[in-house]
């Protein structure tokens, strides 16, 4: 049976959130970045105009909703609406980093589930599909009433780590909730898994209660979806170092690196922190942070989606 190929021309657009990543994706796809004007009116409202014909086209809007989150989110919604009103045939919101993902449940009385609200906004704006890398929790896929392709950033980490030829490797899940993510990563590296029992007495603070598994004389890699203030990584690194780990590294897809996170990492037991370019680097990352590109992963997913091919096969 022949592959189902989308007839519309593939076009890629970007808001202001991460133009370097969008440019790299276009290089991988050998297409030009679409012409669009995304600015501000005098009072700060988002002003947008698509500057080329998109009628009947298969359009992709690359826009992580990182800091400034609300500004980037509004740009994404306005661009999708502009493409819909310009008669684009299909619109895919490519969100390398999905902001508000941590607000995915009612963790206390009278709080919002903001991740669901954001999903509704993206759908209502006119998106037909969403692509995201390493959501904070897998169940976020169910928040959308449109298809969502949950891509994985781990291939770039696996490639990097295998080239280092580490000995006695062990993967650390920094909390119980990330166990499945870390287990899959450990499987790719053919290493054992260790789980850290961690609690958060308040946001951006972590207390380590126990380390489940053997880390003595091991090279440990802490694997998580994101690093924000760096406090959790530093606390976990200290805990496993105290239990005899020989070396400690960390790999986190989304490098938010808020507040003094770079300084926290610099002064921690972590030798290297691997992140990706889902979020642009707006300041010096220090000597320990290594940024890897996910442009090839996103480009391949977009190419496969455009041509009606399986995306899950990329990670099988």
N, C-alpha and C positions, 0 to 999 in steps of 0.2 A: 504494500500500500504506500503510495507516495506521501512525503512529508507535507503537512499543511503549512503553506508559506503565506505570511501576511502580505497583502498586495501593496499596502501603503509604503511610501518611502520612509526609511528610518531617519529621524531627526533628533538631535540631542541639544537640550537647552540647560542653562545653569543659572541659578540665582547667585547672590553674592557670598553665600556661605563658604563654598570651597571650590573656587574657580580652578586652582591648580590641579585638583583631582579630576574635575570635569575635562580639563584640557588633556590630561594623560589618558583618560578613557577614550576620548575622541581619537587620539593617536593610535590606540589599540584597535579601534574600529575603522580606522582610516576614513573618518568623516570629519567635516568641519563643524566646530561648535556653532550652534544656531544663533542667529542674531536676535537679541532681545535687549530692551532697555528696562532696567529695574532700578529706579531711583526713589526719591522722596519729594513730596510736596513740601511747601514751606512749614506746614504744621506737623510734619513728620509722618504723614500717611504714605503708604506704599504706592508708588506710581509705576505702572508696568505697561509696556507695549511690545508685542511680538513684531519684529521688523522684517519678516519674510513670510511667504505663503506656506501655510500648513494644512490646507484643505485636503482631507483624505489621508493624511500622513500618520505614521506610527511614531508618536512623540514621547520622549523621555525627559523628565525634569530632574536634574541632579541637585539635591539640596538637603544636606544633613541639618537637623534642627538642633544644632549646638549653640553655644553662647555667641551672640545674644539670642537666646532661644525663641523668644516671642517675635522678634524682628524676622528671624529666618523662617519661622513657621508661617508668618503672615505673607512673606514673599512667596513661599511655596503655594499657599492657597490661592493667591492672586494670579500667579503664573498659570496654574491649572485652569482657573476660571477663564483667563484670557485665551488659552488654547482651545478650551471647549467652545467658547463663543466664536472662535475663528474656524470652527468646523474640522478640527483635528479628528481623525477617525478613531484613534486609541491613544490614551494618555496614561503613562506609567510614572508614578512618583518614585524616584530612586532616592531613598533615604539611607545613605551609608550609616548614619547614626540617627536613631529614633529617640528624640527627646521626650521627656515626661514618662518614659517607660517604667521608671521605678514607682510611679503612682498607679499601680495596677490592681489595688485591692483596698478595702477599708481596713487599714491597720489600726485605726482608732475611731471612736464615735464621731459622727458629723464631719467627716473628711471626704473630699471628692475622689472619684476614680478618674483622674485626669487623662490617663492613657486611652480610656474608652472615649472620652470627649474628643480628644485629638483624632482618633480613628474616625469618628463620625464627621468631623470637620473636613478631613481629607476626602472622604467618600462624597459628602454633599457638594464639595467644590467641583467635582466632576472627574476625579481620577477613576480609571477603569482597573488599575492594578497598582500594587505597591511592591517595591523591592527594598529589603533592609538586611543589614549584616549584623549577626549576633545580637538578637533582641535580648533584653535583660531577663525575660522569662518567655519560654516557648508558648505559653497560653495566650500571649498577646496576639498571636495570629488569629485567634477566635474573636478578637475585638472588632475585626474588620468584616464588613458584609461584601467585600470584594476580594478577589484572589490576592494573596500575599506570598511572595517568594522569600523564604527565610534563608539567606545565604550565610556562608561560614567563612570567617577570616582565618581559621586555623591552618589552611594549607601554606600560607606565607610563613607562619611560625614553624611549622614542621620542617619546611625546606631549610630555613635558617638554622634551626637547632641540629638537624642531621649533619649539616656541614661542619658543625663545631666538634663532632665526635666526642661528646661527653661520655664519661664512664659512670656506672652505677646511678643511672638516671631514675628519678622518681618525680611524679607530678603531684602537686599539692592543690586540693580544692580549698579555697579560703573560707568556705562555709558549706553547710549541709545542702543548701539550696542549689549550689553550683556543682554538685556531685556528678550528675549525668554529663554535663558539659566537660568536666575534667576527666571523667572516665573515657569518653570518646577520644579526647586528646591523648590520654595515656595509651590507648589502644593503637593510635597511629604511630606513637613513638616506641611501642612495644616495651613499656615500662610499667612499674607498679603505681598504685594510687594511694595517697594519704589524704585524710579528711580532717580539717580543722573545725572544732566546735567553737563557734564564735557567736557572741551576742552584741547587739547594739543598744546600749542604754539610752542613746539619743542619736539623731542624724549625724553622720560623718564621724562617729566615734565607734571603736570596736574594742571588745574585751575578749581575750582568748582564754577559754576554759580547759580545753584538752586538745591533744593531737592524736588522732587515731591512725596508727600505722608506724612503720619504722623509717626513720630518717638518718640514723647515725651513719656517718661516713658516706653519705649519699650526695649527689648533685641534685638539688631540688629546684623545680620550676613551678612557681605559683602561677596558676592559670585562671583568668577571670575575664568577664566580658568588658569591664571598664575599670579605670582608675580615676578617682575624682580628686580627693585631697591627699591621697597617698597614705593616710593613717592606717588603714586596714593592711595594706601590703607591708608596711614597716613593722606593724605589730606581729603579723604572721611570720615574717622573715626572722624577727628576733626570737620568736617562740621556737621555730624549728632549728635555728642556730644553737640555741641553748640546749636542745636535745641532741646535738652532735652532728648536724648537717655540715658537710664539708664546704659546699658552695651553694649560694642561693641566687636564683634568677627569677624574673617574673615576665609574664606575657599577657597583655591585656589589649583587646582589640581597639577599644575606644579610649584614647588618652585625653580625658577632660583636663586633668592637671590643674585643678582650681586652687585658688589661694596660694599658699607656699608649698604646693605639692612637689615641685622640682627640688626645693631645698630639703624637704622631708626624705625624698628618694636618695638624694646625694649623701645624706647623713645616716642612711639605714644600712642594714647588712646585705642589701641587694647589690650584686655586682653589675648587672645590666637589666634594664627594663625595656622589653620589646613592646612597641605600640604600632598602630597602623595610621595611615593618612585619612581615615574616615573623618577625622576632625583636623582642620588645618592648625599648624603650629604658628602661633602668633607671638612667641617669645623664645628666648634661648632655652633649650631643653637640658642643658648640663652635660656632663661627661658620661652619665650612665644610661641615658635614654637613647634607644635606637628606633628609628621610624621606618617601617616597611610599607610598601605600597600594595593596595588592594585593587588598583586600577584594572589589572588583567582579569581579576575575578568578576568585577562588575561588568566589564566590557563583554566577557564571554557569556554571562547571564543575559545581558541585553541582546546579544547576537542570537542566542538560542531562543529567547522569547520571540524575537522578531521573525525567526524562521520556523517557529512551531516545533522546536526540539525540546527534549527533556532537560530541565535545569538540575534536577536531583542527581542525574548521572555525573555531574561535575564533582560531586563529593562522595560518590560510592567507591 
